[in-house]
């Protein structure tokens, strides 16, 4: 980890989605002070020229580290590793042991390449598609369940683990927001008792509760991960801007 003497000056550009939440949770776990800039999806702000200069991919989240020459970091998982490298002297996010570090990295890649994209598609076809396509809904819900089964197996390792890589790490932070939103994707945890216990175990952490409330108050944990009564209305409202830009996320 690089040396850092002065207090960091960080700005997080985000929205309250699982990818945004993973970074705010990590920042809270590390006890770092940071500024938050909420990006307005409805006005397509993530495609604005000023934001594209920060993140050429036009997605949230993005982090700018003013204390390191306004260094910009895109991609949520890359941001987690950046924070671990520069601001994690106690190895909260990433363990010091090489094997343990590899396990965390493996789960982080699992989330970034599998869980996030597949459950994201389940969300889209179940909640936001302009027409209900049963094949698409089933395809991505089934793949989300398969990925949950992988996590269930991971939690069985060593006679039972509390966290994905053994000790709490960025692996759990990366996956938490997605599993927390399982009901939004129409997927149940009834088949995955260890994953359900893991979800509640992570949710009980104070830093997780704080991070979930960035940039707006979030009642997902308090609702025990159930969708709100007005879920259909929220989905309909979101469709208005989602279908205005197919690249929005």
Secondary structure as GFF3:
##gff-version 3
##sequence-region A 1 249
A	DSSP	beta_strand	10	14	.	.	.	ID=ss1
A	DSSP	alpha_helix	18	29	.	.	.	ID=ss2
A	DSSP	beta_strand	34	38	.	.	.	ID=ss3
A	DSSP	three_ten_helix	41	43	.	.	.	ID=ss4
A	DSSP	three_ten_helix	45	47	.	.	.	ID=ss5
A	DSSP	alpha_helix	49	54	.	.	.	ID=ss6
A	DSSP	beta_strand	62	65	.	.	.	ID=ss7
A	DSSP	three_ten_helix	66	68	.	.	.	ID=ss8
A	DSSP	beta_strand	71	74	.	.	.	ID=ss9
A	DSSP	alpha_helix	76	87	.	.	.	ID=ss10
A	DSSP	alpha_helix	98	110	.	.	.	ID=ss11
A	DSSP	pi_helix	111	115	.	.	.	ID=ss12
A	DSSP	alpha_helix	116	123	.	.	.	ID=ss13
A	DSSP	pi_helix	124	128	.	.	.	ID=ss14
A	DSSP	alpha_helix	134	156	.	.	.	ID=ss15
A	DSSP	three_ten_helix	157	159	.	.	.	ID=ss16
A	DSSP	alpha_helix	170	180	.	.	.	ID=ss17
A	DSSP	alpha_helix	193	203	.	.	.	ID=ss18
A	DSSP	alpha_helix	206	212	.	.	.	ID=ss19
A	DSSP	alpha_helix	231	242	.	.	.	ID=ss20
###
